[in-house]
Structures are given as structure tokens and as C-alpha cells.
Amino acid sequence: MKKTLPFLNYSQLLTSLIAITLITAPLYPLRFKIFGYFPSTIIEVMVILTSLIWFIDKIKSRSFSIAHTKFDWIIIVFLLSGLISTIISNDWIASLGRFRAFFIEPIMFYYIFTDTYIRYWQQKQSSVKILSKIRNFNFPRIILISMFFAAIWVSILGILQYFFQIGIVTPDQSNRAHGFYNIGNQLAMVVGPMLLIFVASYKHKFYKYPYYLITLTLTVAFFATDSQGGWIGLFGGIIVIFVSRIVKEALLNKLMQYFIVGICLLFIIFLTQISHFTPKNINPWIRPGGTELVRLCLWEGAFNAVKDHPITGVGMAGFSQTYGSKYYTCDGEPFEDTDNILLNFWTKTGILGLLACIFMLLIVFSQSQVFIYQLPFIYWFIHGMVDVPYFKNDLSLYWWVFAALIAIHNYNNTQGSINTNNP
């Protein structure tokens, strides 16, 4: 028989803090100062608080070991690439802040997440009673519900912005749903993966009408972002869901691995010929056209940067300065990111970070019975070919949360204790 976790013990407290962190993560653009001196964000405060409670619990329980997972060696490479990019950056203070936000904190959260599951949920087969007359919720289900809450509340805000001009955060995005972000594409990056999971889980809904209402809310908000890359990512994800119904899981995973490697190779080949496609703009300070042409200019400049710095990149916080002063071609705006997942990692973390990203995706699609948790990576990779799917505070956190969900599946020794296809 499953044991109900006692109220407010460390297991309950850690689980609650993890859930609250995920729900409030989209609020990270709201910045404030602690005691009037230390700049911070809600997501940073929640990660630090969760880490503090976890550390106290580890000391109190005299449990100092950390479980090994399939992503450990990738994590080492990620951290090494981020550390190198911080050291070589021309603005090491800003780089250190990004290294902490995009690597140290999300990876720390990953290990807190896996450790909480292994010590308090997997071994004891615990569950939390939520509306006990309805059902008990295990750990993966609580995490997915928290992620859904985050997507739903930020979707509602996006709908209010788009249809009623209420709660506009970024004035130049007033014609798009954008949540608390400076562009609608970032909202699509949060909503899109959860919409795919909801679509793939339609057989497991336990409330008919709320399921349809939530699906409608996420869909309307997603399309209100007017993110063309998001539409491609969603369409690609739906195709993968359809294919998953007609082919065996092992074959699907192989196809996804071939797809990732193939797209990476094709894009790098395209970059070597990109000068034939970029607009011939005499004045780079005047936009050459729409976002498609601007991205071509951005990619050409970014590729020129990595050709000069193929091993180390230009530093965690160095791209906007080097691109805006040295590498711009037909558009001179000093962008912070390259709007492409491969160039993002290559420019910021060098060849080590790029390889770590690719190999992590290949590991994700080498696991079995975790299709629900693979869907966000499918979306982020496809949409990420024309946008920024990782180097944002909430996205890097969500990236490692879904990696953790895949990792803890390996500790499922009791058949049926975690149904990874049933969130």
C-alpha cells in the first residue's frame, strides 16, 4: 500500500518547492533587488531556497551521496564548456551571471529533482493526496501538472494581451501574445511543448470538459504568439506523435536520432554557403526586410564569428558585442542570441557546448518508454532551428526538468509505479 507523505516534512516541502519553482518560472523577466542591493529574479530565489532546504535535509539525514544518471557525463561537458566560455569572455562578470543562470542553477535543480524522487518517492512508493476523493498523484504527475499550470496561467495572460490589450508587458509586442517576455516567440517556447504533451495524452484524460478547455486555451494562446517557428515546431511534433502510433518505439527513436544528426549536418553545410542567400544590404543599420532576412544576416555574422573562434566561441556574454562591432553583415543590430540552437551553443560555449547539446539530444532519444518526456525536446529542437530554445532562465530550467524526468524513469523498479505515457 502506498504511504501518504506527512504534511510539511522534508519530502513534502521539497516537492512543493520544486512545483512552485516550475509554476512561477515564466515570471523570471520581473527583476528586483534583495535588501535593495542584490539584483535577483523569482526563479533564482526559488532555486536558491529549494537548494537550501535540500542541503539542510541532506545534512540532517546524513545522506551525502548523489545518484548517478545517464546525463552525468554530458553535464560535466556542459559545465566545462560554460566555465571556459566564462573565462574567455570579454565581459566575464556578465558571463558569470549567465553561466550561473543557464548552467549551474538548472543543473543543481536537476540533481535536487532526481535526489528527491529517489530518496522519497521511488523507494517508498509515496504519493500525495490531492482532492483525495479523486485520485493520488505520484511525483512525475505532480511535475507535469505544475508545468501545465505554468503554461496555462501564462497562456491566459497572453490571450488577454492579444484579444483585449490587457496586461501588455512589452509595448512593441502588443499585437502578439507574449506573457511576461519581450517577444511572443518565448511564450511559444513554453506553451508549445505542453500543448504537444496534452495532445499526446488525450487517451488518459480523467476529466473530459476541462481537458478540452485547457487544450483550447493553450492552442489559442500558442497561435496568438504569431510565432512562425513555433508553428513549424508544433506541426513537426504532431507528425512525430502520429508516427509514434504506427511504428515501434525503437524505430521512432532511431528516426529521431537520424533526423537530429541530419538537420545539424545540413544546417552547417547551409552556413558554408549562406553568403549566397543573404541580402546585399548596403547600409546594415537599415533592416533588409522581414525576420527571415534578418535571421540570414544574423546567422552569417554568427558563422563568421565561430569560424574565427571555432573551439571556444566568443564567450557566454560576448556575442552581442562582437557581432555588433565586428561580425555583422547585412543587419547591424547587436542581438544577444543567434536565433538558432546550434549557433547559440557554438557562439556561447564553443565546440564543447555544441557537441554536448547534440549528444544530449541523442541520449534523450535513446531511452525507451519516455515518449511524453521526449516531446518537449522534439519541439525545442525544431523551433530552436530559428529561435532560442535554451538560453533563457525558464527554458534552461525546463530543459533539465524533462531530462530529470527521463533520468528518474531508470529508477523505476516496480512495474506500473510510474506510467510515463500517462501524465
C-alpha positions in Angstrom: 0.0 0.0 0.0 1.3 3.5 -0.8 2.2 5.7 2.1 0.9 9.3 2.1 3.7 11.8 2.8 3.4 13.6 6.2 2.5 17.2 6.0 5.4 19.6 5.7 8.2 17.1 6.2 11.2 17.5 4.0 9.9 15.3 1.2 6.6 17.2 1.1 8.4 20.6 1.4 11.0 19.8 -1.4 8.2 18.6 -3.7 6.2 21.7 -3.0 9.2 24.0 -3.7 10.0 22.2 -6.9 6.4 22.5 -8.1 6.2 26.2 -7.1 9.5 26.9 -8.9 8.2 25.4 -12.1 4.9 27.2 -11.9 6.5 30.6 -11.3 9.4 30.2 -13.7 7.8 32.3 -16.5 8.0 35.3 -14.1 11.7 35.5 -14.4 11.7 38.7 -16.5 10.4 40.5 -13.4 13.6 41.6 -11.7 14.0 43.1 -8.2 16.7 43.8 -5.6 17.1 41.8 -2.4 17.6 44.2 0.5 17.8 46.9 -2.0 21.3 45.8 -3.2 21.3 42.3 -4.8 19.6 42.0 -8.2 17.6 38.8 -8.5 14.5 37.1 -10.0 11.8 34.9 -8.7 13.2 31.8 -10.4 16.6 32.5 -8.8 15.1 32.9 -5.3 13.1 29.7 -5.7 16.1 27.7 -6.9 18.2 29.0 -4.0 15.5 28.4 -1.4 14.9 24.8 -2.8 18.7 24.2 -2.8 19.0 25.4 0.8 16.2 23.1 2.1 17.6 20.2 0.1 21.1 20.8 1.6 19.7 21.0 5.1 17.8 17.8 4.5 20.9 16.1 3.2 22.9 17.1 6.3 20.1 16.1 8.7 19.6 12.7 7.1 23.4 12.1 6.7 22.8 11.2 3.1 25.7 12.8 1.1 25.6 10.7 -2.0 24.1 11.8 -5.3 22.6 9.2 -7.7 24.3 8.7 -11.0 22.3 9.2 -14.1 22.7 8.8 -17.9 23.3 12.5 -18.3 26.2 12.8 -15.8 29.0 12.9 -18.4 27.0 15.3 -20.6 26.6 17.6 -17.5 30.3 17.6 -17.0 30.9 18.7 -20.6 28.2 21.3 -20.3 29.7 22.8 -17.1 33.2 22.7 -18.6 32.2 24.4 -21.8 30.3 27.1 -19.8 33.2 27.6 -17.5 35.6 28.0 -20.4 33.3 30.4 -22.2 33.0 32.5 -19.0 36.8 32.7 -18.5 37.5 33.8 -22.1 34.6 36.2 -22.4 35.4 39.9 -22.8 32.8 40.6 -20.1 33.4 37.9 -17.5 31.1 39.3 -14.9 28.1 39.2 -17.2 29.2 35.8 -18.4 29.5 34.5 -14.9 25.9 35.6 -14.3 24.7 33.7 -17.4 26.8 30.7 -16.5 25.0 30.6 -13.1 21.6 31.2 -14.6 21.8 28.8 -17.6 24.0 26.0 -16.3 24.7 26.0 -12.5 21.2 26.6 -11.2 19.3 24.4 -13.7 21.8 21.5 -13.3 21.6 21.9 -9.5 17.9 21.8 -9.8 18.3 18.6 -11.9 20.1 16.8 -9.1 17.8 18.1 -6.4 14.9 16.8 -8.5 16.4 13.3 -9.1 17.6 13.0 -5.5 14.1 14.0 -4.1 12.5 11.3 -6.2 14.9 8.6 -5.4 15.0 9.2 -1.7 11.4 10.0 -1.0 9.2 8.7 -3.9 10.7 5.8 -5.8 11.9 3.8 -2.8 8.9 4.4 -0.5 6.3 4.4 -3.4 4.8 7.5 -1.9 2.0 9.7 -3.2 0.4 12.9 -2.2 -3.4 13.0 -1.8 -4.8 15.9 -3.9 -8.6 16.0 -3.7 -8.4 12.5 -2.1 -11.9 11.6 -3.4 -10.5 11.9 -6.9 -7.0 10.3 -7.0 -3.5 10.2 -5.7 -0.6 11.9 -7.6 2.9 10.4 -8.0 6.0 12.6 -8.4 6.2 12.7 -12.3 2.5 13.5 -12.5 2.9 16.4 -9.9 5.7 17.8 -12.0 3.7 17.7 -15.3 0.7 19.2 -13.6 3.0 22.0 -12.3 4.3 22.6 -15.8 0.7 22.7 -17.1 -0.2 25.3 -14.5 2.7 27.4 -15.7 1.7 27.1 -19.4 -2.0 27.7 -18.6 -1.6 30.9 -16.5 0.9 32.4 -18.9 -1.4 31.4 -21.8 -4.4 33.2 -20.1 -2.2 36.3 -19.8 -1.3 36.0 -23.5 -4.9 35.7 -24.5 -5.8 38.8 -22.5 -2.9 40.7 -24.2 -3.8 39.6 -27.7 -7.6 40.0 -27.7 -8.2 42.6 -25.0 -4.9 44.6 -24.8 -4.8 43.9 -21.1 -1.6 43.3 -19.2 0.7 44.3 -22.0 4.3 43.9 -20.8 6.3 44.7 -24.0 4.6 47.5 -25.9 6.1 46.6 -29.3 4.6 43.1 -28.9 1.1 44.4 -28.2 -0.2 42.7 -31.4 1.0 39.3 -30.1 0.6 37.2 -27.0 3.9 37.4 -25.2 3.2 36.8 -21.5 6.0 38.4 -19.4 8.5 38.1 -22.2 9.9 40.6 -24.6 8.8 38.7 -27.6 6.0 36.3 -28.4 8.4 33.5 -29.6 9.4 33.0 -26.0 5.8 32.3 -24.9 5.5 29.8 -27.7 8.6 28.0 -26.3 6.8 27.5 -23.0 3.3 26.7 -24.3 4.3 24.6 -27.4 5.8 21.6 -25.5 3.0 21.4 -23.0 0.4 21.6 -25.8 2.1 18.6 -27.5 2.1 16.6 -24.3 -1.6 17.4 -23.8 -2.4 16.3 -27.4 -0.4 13.1 -27.0 -2.1 12.3 -23.7 -5.7 12.6 -24.9 -6.4 8.9 -24.1 -5.6 9.4 -20.5 -7.7 12.4 -19.6 -9.7 11.9 -16.5 -12.0 15.0 -16.9 -13.5 15.4 -20.3 -14.5 19.0 -20.4 -11.5 20.5 -18.5 -9.3 18.7 -20.9 -10.9 20.3 -23.9 -10.9 23.7 -22.2 -7.2 23.5 -21.4 -6.4 22.3 -24.9 -8.3 25.2 -26.4 -6.7 27.7 -24.0 -3.2 26.5 -24.9 -4.0 26.4 -28.6 -5.4 29.9 -28.8 -2.5 31.4 -26.8 0.0 29.5 -28.9 -1.3 30.7 -32.2 -1.7 34.2 -30.8 2.0 34.4 -30.3 2.3 34.6 -34.1 5.5 32.6 -33.9 6.2 31.0 -37.3 9.0 28.9 -35.8 6.5 27.8 -33.2 4.0 26.7 -35.8 6.7 24.6 -37.5 7.7 23.1 -34.2 4.2 22.2 -33.3 3.5 20.8 -36.7 6.7 18.7 -36.5 5.7 17.5 -33.1 2.3 16.4 -34.2 3.8 14.5 -37.1 6.1 12.7 -34.6 3.0 11.9 -32.4 1.3 10.4 -35.4 4.3 8.4 -36.4 4.6 7.1 -32.9 1.2 5.4 -33.3 2.2 3.4 -36.3 5.9 2.4 -35.8 7.7 0.7 -32.9 9.3 2.9 -30.3 12.9 1.7 -31.1 12.4 2.6 -34.7 10.9 6.0 -33.8 13.9 6.8 -31.6 16.3 5.8 -34.3 14.5 8.0 -36.8 14.6 11.0 -34.4 18.4 10.5 -33.9 18.9 10.4 -37.7 16.7 13.4 -38.0 18.7 15.4 -35.5 22.1 14.5 -36.9 20.8 15.1 -40.5 19.4 18.5 -39.7 22.6 19.5 -37.9 24.8 18.5 -40.9 22.5 20.1 -43.4 22.4 23.4 -41.4 26.2 23.5 -41.1 26.5 22.9 -44.9 24.0 25.7 -45.4 26.1 28.0 -43.3 29.1 27.5 -45.5 27.0 28.7 -48.5 24.9 31.3 -46.6 26.6 34.3 -48.3 24.8 33.3 -51.5 21.4 33.8 -49.8 21.8 36.8 -47.5 20.5 40.1 -48.9 23.0 42.5 -50.3 22.3 45.4 -48.0 24.5 48.5 -48.5 23.5 50.0 -45.1 23.4 47.4 -42.3 21.7 49.8 -40.0 18.6 49.7 -42.1 16.6 46.5 -41.9 16.9 44.5 -45.1 13.4 43.1 -44.8 11.3 40.8 -42.6 12.5 38.5 -39.8 13.5 35.8 -42.3 16.1 38.0 -44.0 17.3 39.4 -40.7 17.9 35.9 -39.4 20.0 35.1 -42.5 22.1 38.2 -41.8 22.4 37.1 -38.1 23.4 33.6 -39.0 26.0 34.8 -41.5 27.6 37.0 -38.9 27.4 34.3 -36.2 29.1 31.8 -38.5 31.8 34.3 -39.3 32.4 34.6 -35.5 32.7 30.8 -35.0 35.0 30.5 -37.9 37.3 32.8 -36.1 36.7 31.1 -32.7 35.7 27.5 -33.5 36.9 26.0 -30.3 35.9 28.5 -27.6 33.2 30.6 -29.2 33.0 34.3 -28.4 32.1 33.8 -24.7 28.9 33.4 -22.7 28.1 37.1 -22.9 30.3 38.1 -25.8 28.1 37.6 -28.9 26.2 40.8 -28.8 29.3 42.9 -28.5 31.4 41.0 -31.1 28.5 40.7 -33.6 27.5 44.4 -33.3 31.1 45.7 -33.6 32.9 43.2 -35.9 30.8 40.4 -37.4 27.6 42.0 -38.6 26.9 41.7 -42.3 23.6 42.9 -43.7 22.0 43.8 -40.4 23.9 45.6 -37.6 21.6 45.2 -34.6 23.6 43.8 -31.7 21.5 40.7 -31.0 22.0 38.8 -27.7 21.4 35.4 -29.4 21.8 33.9 -32.8 18.2 32.5 -33.1 19.4 29.0 -33.8 20.1 26.3 -31.3 23.4 25.1 -32.9 24.8 28.6 -33.3 23.6 29.5 -29.8 25.7 26.8 -28.2 28.6 27.2 -30.6 29.0 31.0 -30.2 28.4 31.0 -26.4 30.0 27.7 -25.3 32.3 26.7 -28.1 32.6 23.4 -29.8 32.3 21.5 -26.5 28.9 23.1 -25.7 27.7 22.4 -29.2 28.7 18.7 -29.1 27.2 18.4 -25.6 23.8 19.7 -26.9 23.8 17.3 -29.8 24.8 14.3 -27.8 22.3 15.1 -25.1 19.5 15.1 -27.6 20.8 11.8 -29.0 20.8 10.3 -25.4 17.2 11.6 -24.9 16.1 9.7 -28.0 17.9 6.5 -27.0 15.6 6.0 -24.0 12.5 3.8 -24.0 9.0 4.3 -22.6 9.6 8.1 -22.1 7.9 9.4 -25.2 5.9 12.0 -23.3 9.1 13.4 -21.9 10.8 13.4 -25.3 8.2 15.6 -26.9 9.5 18.9 -25.4 12.9 18.2 -26.9 11.4 17.5 -30.2 9.6 20.8 -30.1 12.6 22.8 -28.8 14.9 21.3 -31.5 12.6 22.1 -34.4 11.5 25.5 -33.2 15.1 26.1 -32.0 16.4 26.0 -35.5 15.1 29.5 -35.9 15.0 30.7 -32.3 16.4 30.4 -28.7 15.3 27.2 -27.0 17.8 27.1 -24.1 19.5 30.3 -23.1 16.6 31.7 -21.2 16.2 31.3 -17.4 12.9 29.3 -17.6 13.7 27.3 -20.7 17.1 26.1 -19.4 15.3 25.1 -16.2 12.5 23.2 -18.1 15.2 21.6 -20.3 16.8 20.0 -17.3 13.5 19.1 -15.6 12.4 17.0 -18.6 15.9 15.5 -18.6 15.4 14.6 -14.9 12.0 13.0 -15.7 13.8 10.8 -18.2 16.6 10.1 -15.7 14.3 9.0 -12.9 12.5 6.6 -15.2 15.6 4.5 -15.0 15.0 4.0 -11.2 11.5 2.6 -11.8 11.9 -0.9 -10.5 8.3 -1.6 -9.7 6.1 -2.2 -12.7 3.4 0.4 -13.1 4.7 2.7 -10.4 5.3 5.3 -13.0 3.4 5.4 -16.2 5.4 7.7 -18.3 2.8 7.8 -21.0 0.1 8.9 -18.6 0.7 12.3 -17.1 
